[in-house]
Amino acid sequence: MAVTRIRRGAALLALAVSAVASSAGADVFPVTGWAVHNGSSTAGGTADTPTFTPADNMTLMAPFSAISLVNDGDFVEATTTLTLIDRTANLTANFLNTQLRFGLFNGPDGAVVADDIPNLGLIIEYTNAAAGGLIREQTNAAQTNPFTSPTNLGNGTQDSGGDSILGANPGPVTFTLRLTRDAGQIDLTGSISGTESGTGDAYLATYTLNNITPSDTSFTYDRLGLFIGGNADATSASVSNSSVTSIPEPTSLAFVALAAVVLAKRRSRSSAAK
């Protein structure tokens, strides 16, 4: 009887480990807690869709549970959507170049506090220029604004049709940024997308840069950042659909498997004793 129970325990263990492994796909969770990190604006709206009035020359940040890219292939992907509302100036093409930026950072624990440091991480930047938007890294731990004076690493690829983000109400602009660990470095991919308000054409700029050696060697990320520059001139802005997607650390799977092994051994010893 003890042998039968041990075999059953082993079978259950195998099923449990298999189930854990098969569920080790990407985890997606919402990000809330957006707050003004630099600049002046009044927050409103809801936790899921906060609003900021006015929306001009400011940096917003939002915290999430820290994700460490421990092994090659581990990744973190962030996305958010920004809607600028009732812009009053600088409405034509080019004026929003460099004025919209999005980043993943390793910052202080807990809620966002104005001007807190350090915030180290990687950034993508909007432009309609032929060279493509910049890919940047904030390497200065003493910099109170994570989007100020970052290091230029490379360029993205502009929209294939030469479209722009412009107008009094440009519509939703979606930012996506993925960082993947690869041989002790970071491979970056991302996009900035929306619709040109004048023509109705889809806008899409893409970003790819491999083999980045990050200044922050912890490979840990726990904040989203969004920069709205001085040419935005928006009466208000809303932030929505903010989320982070990640591959769970393999070490967490190992912990679950180890716990299952210990439990199975205890059950088998108990069965043998009986």
C-alpha positions as a Markdown table, in Angstrom:
| # | Residue | x | y | z |
|---|---|---|---|---|
| 1 | Met | 0.0 | 0.0 | 0.0 |
| 2 | Ala | 2.9 | 2.4 | 0.9 |
| 3 | Val | 4.5 | 1.8 | -2.5 |
| 4 | Thr | 1.2 | 2.5 | -4.3 |
| 5 | Arg | 0.8 | 5.7 | -2.4 |
| 6 | Ile | 4.4 | 6.8 | -3.2 |
| 7 | Arg | 3.7 | 6.1 | -6.9 |
| 8 | Arg | 0.6 | 8.1 | -6.8 |
| 9 | Gly | 2.4 | 10.9 | -5.1 |
| 10 | Ala | 5.1 | 10.8 | -7.7 |
| 11 | Ala | 2.5 | 10.9 | -10.4 |
| 12 | Leu | 0.8 | 13.9 | -8.8 |
| 13 | Leu | 4.1 | 15.6 | -8.4 |
| 14 | Ala | 4.8 | 15.1 | -12.1 |
| 15 | Leu | 1.4 | 16.5 | -13.0 |
| 16 | Ala | 1.9 | 19.5 | -10.7 |
| 17 | Val | 5.3 | 20.4 | -12.1 |
| 18 | Ser | 4.1 | 19.9 | -15.7 |
| 19 | Ala | 1.1 | 22.2 | -15.0 |
| 20 | Val | 3.4 | 24.8 | -13.5 |
| 21 | Ala | 5.8 | 24.6 | -16.5 |
| 22 | Ser | 3.0 | 24.8 | -19.0 |
| 23 | Ser | 1.5 | 27.9 | -17.3 |
| 24 | Ala | 4.9 | 29.6 | -17.4 |
| 25 | Gly | 3.8 | 31.8 | -20.2 |
| 26 | Ala | 3.8 | 35.6 | -20.0 |
| 27 | Asp | 2.0 | 37.2 | -17.0 |
| 28 | Val | 0.1 | 40.4 | -17.7 |
| 29 | Phe | -1.0 | 42.7 | -14.9 |
| 30 | Pro | -2.4 | 46.3 | -14.9 |
| 31 | Val | -0.3 | 49.3 | -13.8 |
| 32 | Thr | -1.9 | 52.0 | -11.7 |
| 33 | Gly | -0.6 | 54.7 | -9.4 |
| 34 | Trp | 0.4 | 57.2 | -12.1 |
| 35 | Ala | 1.6 | 60.4 | -10.5 |
| 36 | Val | 3.4 | 63.6 | -11.4 |
| 37 | His | 7.2 | 63.1 | -10.9 |
| 38 | Asn | 8.4 | 66.4 | -12.5 |
| 39 | Gly | 6.4 | 69.5 | -13.3 |
| 40 | Ser | 3.0 | 70.8 | -12.2 |
| 41 | Ser | -0.4 | 69.2 | -12.9 |
| 42 | Thr | -3.6 | 68.3 | -11.0 |
| 43 | Ala | -4.4 | 64.6 | -11.1 |
| 44 | Gly | -8.0 | 63.4 | -11.6 |
| 45 | Gly | -10.0 | 60.6 | -13.2 |
| 46 | Thr | -9.7 | 57.0 | -11.9 |
| 47 | Ala | -6.8 | 54.7 | -10.9 |
| 48 | Asp | -7.1 | 52.9 | -14.3 |
| 49 | Thr | -7.5 | 56.0 | -16.4 |
| 50 | Pro | -6.0 | 59.0 | -14.6 |
| 51 | Thr | -6.2 | 62.5 | -16.0 |
| 52 | Phe | -3.8 | 65.4 | -15.6 |
| 53 | Thr | -4.6 | 69.1 | -16.0 |
| 54 | Pro | -2.8 | 70.8 | -17.6 |
| 55 | Ala | -0.6 | 68.5 | -19.6 |
| 56 | Asp | 2.6 | 70.3 | -20.6 |
| 57 | Asn | 6.2 | 70.0 | -19.7 |
| 58 | Met | 6.0 | 67.2 | -17.2 |
| 59 | Thr | 7.0 | 63.7 | -16.4 |
| 60 | Leu | 4.6 | 61.0 | -15.1 |
| 61 | Met | 5.6 | 57.8 | -13.4 |
| 62 | Ala | 3.8 | 54.7 | -12.2 |
| 63 | Pro | 5.2 | 51.9 | -10.0 |
| 64 | Phe | 4.7 | 48.1 | -10.4 |
| 65 | Ser | 6.1 | 45.1 | -8.6 |
| 66 | Ala | 9.7 | 44.7 | -9.4 |
| 67 | Ile | 10.6 | 42.3 | -12.2 |
| 68 | Ser | 14.2 | 41.0 | -12.4 |
| 69 | Leu | 15.4 | 39.6 | -15.7 |
| 70 | Val | 17.5 | 36.8 | -14.2 |
| 71 | Asn | 18.0 | 34.5 | -17.1 |
| 72 | Asp | 18.5 | 34.8 | -20.9 |
| 73 | Gly | 15.1 | 35.0 | -22.5 |
| 74 | Asp | 13.4 | 36.7 | -19.5 |
| 75 | Phe | 11.6 | 39.9 | -20.6 |
| 76 | Val | 9.5 | 42.7 | -19.4 |
| 77 | Glu | 7.1 | 44.6 | -21.8 |
| 78 | Ala | 5.3 | 47.8 | -20.9 |
| 79 | Thr | 2.5 | 49.5 | -22.7 |
| 80 | Thr | 0.4 | 52.6 | -22.1 |
| 81 | Thr | -1.9 | 54.9 | -24.1 |
| 82 | Leu | -1.7 | 58.7 | -23.9 |
| 83 | Thr | -4.5 | 61.0 | -25.1 |
| 84 | Leu | -3.7 | 64.7 | -25.3 |
| 85 | Ile | -6.9 | 66.8 | -25.1 |
| 86 | Asp | -7.5 | 70.3 | -26.5 |
| 87 | Arg | -4.0 | 71.4 | -27.4 |
| 88 | Thr | -3.8 | 75.2 | -27.8 |
| 89 | Ala | -0.5 | 75.8 | -29.7 |
| 90 | Asn | 2.2 | 74.1 | -31.8 |
| 91 | Leu | -0.4 | 72.0 | -33.6 |
| 92 | Thr | 1.3 | 71.3 | -36.9 |
| 93 | Ala | 3.8 | 68.5 | -37.8 |
| 94 | Asn | 7.2 | 68.5 | -36.2 |
| 95 | Phe | 6.2 | 70.4 | -33.0 |
| 96 | Leu | 5.8 | 67.1 | -31.0 |
| 97 | Asn | 9.1 | 65.7 | -32.1 |
| 98 | Thr | 11.1 | 64.7 | -29.0 |
| 99 | Gln | 8.2 | 65.8 | -26.9 |
| 100 | Leu | 6.7 | 62.4 | -26.2 |
| 101 | Arg | 8.9 | 59.7 | -24.5 |
| 102 | Phe | 8.2 | 56.5 | -22.8 |
| 103 | Gly | 10.5 | 54.4 | -20.6 |
| 104 | Leu | 11.0 | 51.4 | -18.2 |
| 105 | Phe | 13.0 | 52.2 | -15.1 |
| 106 | Asn | 14.4 | 50.8 | -11.9 |
| 107 | Gly | 13.3 | 53.3 | -9.3 |
| 108 | Pro | 12.8 | 53.7 | -5.6 |
| 109 | Asp | 10.4 | 51.2 | -3.9 |
| 110 | Gly | 6.8 | 52.1 | -3.3 |
| 111 | Ala | 4.6 | 55.0 | -4.6 |
| 112 | Val | 6.1 | 57.7 | -6.8 |
| 113 | Val | 7.3 | 60.8 | -5.0 |
| 114 | Ala | 8.1 | 64.0 | -6.9 |
| 115 | Asp | 11.8 | 64.2 | -7.9 |
| 116 | Asp | 12.7 | 61.0 | -6.2 |
| 117 | Ile | 15.9 | 59.2 | -7.3 |
| 118 | Pro | 17.4 | 57.1 | -8.7 |
| 119 | Asn | 15.4 | 56.2 | -11.8 |
| 120 | Leu | 17.7 | 54.3 | -14.3 |
| 121 | Gly | 16.3 | 52.8 | -17.4 |
| 122 | Leu | 15.7 | 52.7 | -21.2 |
| 123 | Ile | 13.6 | 55.2 | -23.2 |
| 124 | Ile | 12.0 | 55.5 | -26.7 |
| 125 | Glu | 11.2 | 58.9 | -28.1 |
| 126 | Tyr | 8.7 | 60.1 | -30.7 |
| 127 | Thr | 9.7 | 61.9 | -33.9 |
| 128 | Asn | 8.5 | 62.1 | -37.5 |
| 129 | Ala | 12.1 | 62.8 | -38.7 |
| 130 | Ala | 13.6 | 60.5 | -41.3 |
| 131 | Ala | 16.3 | 59.4 | -38.9 |
| 132 | Gly | 13.7 | 57.9 | -36.6 |
| 133 | Gly | 13.1 | 58.5 | -32.9 |
| 134 | Leu | 15.9 | 58.2 | -30.4 |
| 135 | Ile | 16.6 | 55.2 | -28.2 |
| 136 | Arg | 18.1 | 56.4 | -25.0 |
| 137 | Glu | 19.3 | 55.3 | -21.5 |
| 138 | Gln | 19.2 | 57.2 | -18.3 |
| 139 | Thr | 22.4 | 56.4 | -16.6 |
| 140 | Asn | 22.7 | 59.2 | -14.0 |
| 141 | Ala | 21.5 | 58.1 | -10.6 |
| 142 | Ala | 21.4 | 61.7 | -9.3 |
| 143 | Gln | 19.1 | 62.9 | -12.2 |
| 144 | Thr | 15.8 | 64.0 | -10.7 |
| 145 | Asn | 14.0 | 63.9 | -14.0 |
| 146 | Pro | 14.5 | 60.5 | -15.7 |
| 147 | Phe | 14.0 | 61.9 | -19.1 |
| 148 | Thr | 16.6 | 64.7 | -18.8 |
| 149 | Ser | 20.1 | 64.3 | -20.4 |
| 150 | Pro | 19.9 | 60.6 | -21.1 |
| 151 | Thr | 22.6 | 58.9 | -23.2 |
| 152 | Asn | 21.7 | 58.4 | -26.9 |
| 153 | Leu | 22.1 | 54.7 | -28.0 |
| 154 | Gly | 20.5 | 54.7 | -31.4 |
| 155 | Asn | 17.5 | 55.4 | -33.5 |
| 156 | Gly | 14.1 | 53.8 | -34.3 |
| 157 | Thr | 12.4 | 53.7 | -37.7 |
| 158 | Gln | 10.0 | 56.5 | -38.7 |
| 159 | Asp | 6.4 | 55.8 | -39.9 |
| 160 | Ser | 6.6 | 54.3 | -43.4 |
| 161 | Gly | 4.2 | 56.9 | -44.8 |
| 162 | Gly | 5.8 | 59.9 | -43.2 |
| 163 | Asp | 2.7 | 60.5 | -41.0 |
| 164 | Ser | 2.9 | 62.5 | -37.7 |
| 165 | Ile | 1.2 | 62.9 | -34.4 |
| 166 | Leu | -0.3 | 66.4 | -34.6 |
| 167 | Gly | -3.4 | 68.6 | -34.2 |
| 168 | Ala | -5.5 | 69.9 | -31.3 |
| 169 | Asn | -6.7 | 66.4 | -30.4 |
| 170 | Pro | -4.2 | 63.9 | -31.8 |
| 171 | Gly | -6.2 | 60.9 | -30.5 |
| 172 | Pro | -4.8 | 58.0 | -28.5 |
| 173 | Val | -1.0 | 57.4 | -28.8 |
| 174 | Thr | 0.1 | 53.9 | -27.7 |
| 175 | Phe | 3.6 | 53.3 | -26.4 |
| 176 | Thr | 5.0 | 49.7 | -26.2 |
| 177 | Leu | 8.5 | 48.9 | -24.9 |
| 178 | Arg | 10.0 | 45.4 | -24.4 |
| 179 | Leu | 13.4 | 44.6 | -22.8 |
| 180 | Thr | 14.7 | 41.1 | -23.1 |
| 181 | Arg | 17.8 | 39.7 | -21.4 |
| 182 | Asp | 20.3 | 38.1 | -23.8 |
| 183 | Ala | 23.8 | 36.9 | -22.8 |
| 184 | Gly | 24.1 | 39.5 | -20.0 |
| 185 | Gln | 22.8 | 42.3 | -22.2 |
| 186 | Ile | 19.5 | 43.8 | -23.2 |
| 187 | Asp | 17.7 | 43.6 | -26.5 |
| 188 | Leu | 15.1 | 46.4 | -26.9 |
| 189 | Thr | 12.1 | 46.5 | -29.1 |
| 190 | Gly | 9.2 | 49.0 | -29.1 |
| 191 | Ser | 6.7 | 51.0 | -31.0 |
| 192 | Ile | 4.8 | 54.3 | -30.9 |
| 193 | Ser | 1.5 | 54.2 | -32.7 |
| 194 | Gly | -1.6 | 56.3 | -33.3 |
| 195 | Thr | -3.6 | 58.0 | -36.1 |
| 196 | Glu | -2.7 | 61.2 | -37.8 |
| 197 | Ser | -5.6 | 63.5 | -37.0 |
| 198 | Gly | -5.5 | 65.4 | -40.3 |
| 199 | Thr | -5.5 | 62.4 | -42.7 |
| 200 | Gly | -6.8 | 59.6 | -40.6 |
| 201 | Asp | -3.8 | 57.5 | -41.6 |
| 202 | Ala | -2.3 | 55.1 | -39.1 |
| 203 | Tyr | 0.9 | 56.1 | -37.6 |
| 204 | Leu | 3.6 | 53.6 | -36.5 |
| 205 | Ala | 7.2 | 54.1 | -35.5 |
| 206 | Thr | 9.2 | 51.1 | -34.5 |
| 207 | Tyr | 12.4 | 50.7 | -32.3 |
| 208 | Thr | 14.9 | 47.9 | -32.3 |
| 209 | Leu | 18.4 | 47.8 | -30.7 |
| 210 | Asn | 20.2 | 44.7 | -29.5 |
| 211 | Asn | 23.2 | 44.1 | -27.3 |
| 212 | Ile | 22.7 | 47.0 | -24.9 |
| 213 | Thr | 25.0 | 46.8 | -21.9 |
| 214 | Pro | 22.8 | 48.5 | -19.2 |
| 215 | Ser | 24.3 | 50.9 | -16.7 |
| 216 | Asp | 22.1 | 49.3 | -14.1 |
| 217 | Thr | 23.4 | 45.7 | -13.9 |
| 218 | Ser | 20.6 | 44.5 | -11.6 |
| 219 | Phe | 18.4 | 44.0 | -14.7 |
| 220 | Thr | 15.4 | 45.0 | -12.5 |
| 221 | Tyr | 12.5 | 47.2 | -13.5 |
| 222 | Asp | 9.7 | 48.6 | -11.4 |
| 223 | Arg | 8.4 | 51.8 | -12.9 |
| 224 | Leu | 6.9 | 53.2 | -16.1 |
| 225 | Gly | 7.7 | 56.7 | -17.1 |
| 226 | Leu | 6.0 | 59.1 | -19.6 |
| 227 | Phe | 7.3 | 62.4 | -20.6 |
| 228 | Ile | 5.0 | 65.1 | -22.1 |
| 229 | Gly | 7.2 | 68.0 | -23.3 |
| 230 | Gly | 6.7 | 71.8 | -23.4 |
| 231 | Asn | 5.3 | 71.8 | -26.9 |
| 232 | Ala | 2.3 | 69.6 | -25.9 |
| 233 | Asp | 0.3 | 72.6 | -24.8 |
| 234 | Ala | -2.6 | 70.4 | -23.8 |
| 235 | Thr | -5.5 | 71.5 | -21.6 |
| 236 | Ser | -5.4 | 68.0 | -20.2 |
| 237 | Ala | -4.3 | 64.4 | -20.9 |
| 238 | Ser | -5.4 | 60.9 | -19.9 |
| 239 | Val | -3.4 | 57.8 | -19.5 |
| 240 | Ser | -5.1 | 54.4 | -20.0 |
| 241 | Asn | -4.5 | 50.7 | -20.7 |
| 242 | Ser | -1.3 | 50.7 | -18.8 |
| 243 | Ser | 0.1 | 47.2 | -18.2 |
| 244 | Val | 3.3 | 45.2 | -17.8 |
| 245 | Thr | 3.8 | 41.7 | -19.3 |
| 246 | Ser | 6.7 | 39.5 | -18.2 |
| 247 | Ile | 8.0 | 36.0 | -18.3 |
| 248 | Pro | 8.1 | 34.6 | -14.7 |
| 249 | Glu | 11.6 | 34.0 | -13.4 |
| 250 | Pro | 12.5 | 30.4 | -13.8 |
| 251 | Thr | 13.8 | 30.4 | -10.2 |
| 252 | Ser | 10.1 | 30.8 | -9.1 |
| 253 | Leu | 9.3 | 27.6 | -11.0 |
| 254 | Ala | 12.2 | 25.8 | -9.3 |
| 255 | Phe | 10.9 | 26.9 | -5.9 |
| 256 | Val | 7.4 | 25.5 | -6.7 |
| 257 | Ala | 8.9 | 22.2 | -7.9 |
| 258 | Leu | 11.2 | 22.0 | -4.8 |
| 259 | Ala | 8.2 | 22.6 | -2.5 |
| 260 | Ala | 6.3 | 19.8 | -4.3 |
| 261 | Val | 9.2 | 17.4 | -3.9 |
| 262 | Val | 9.4 | 18.1 | -0.2 |
| 263 | Leu | 5.7 | 17.6 | 0.2 |
| 264 | Ala | 5.8 | 14.4 | -1.7 |
| 265 | Lys | 8.7 | 13.1 | 0.5 |
| 266 | Arg | 6.8 | 14.0 | 3.6 |
| 267 | Arg | 3.7 | 12.1 | 2.4 |
| 268 | Ser | 5.7 | 9.1 | 1.4 |
| 269 | Arg | 7.4 | 9.0 | 4.9 |
| 270 | Ser | 4.0 | 9.3 | 6.5 |
| 271 | Ser | 2.6 | 6.5 | 4.4 |
| 272 | Ala | 5.6 | 4.3 | 5.2 |
| 273 | Ala | 5.2 | 4.9 | 8.9 |
| 274 | Lys | 1.6 | 3.7 | 8.7 |
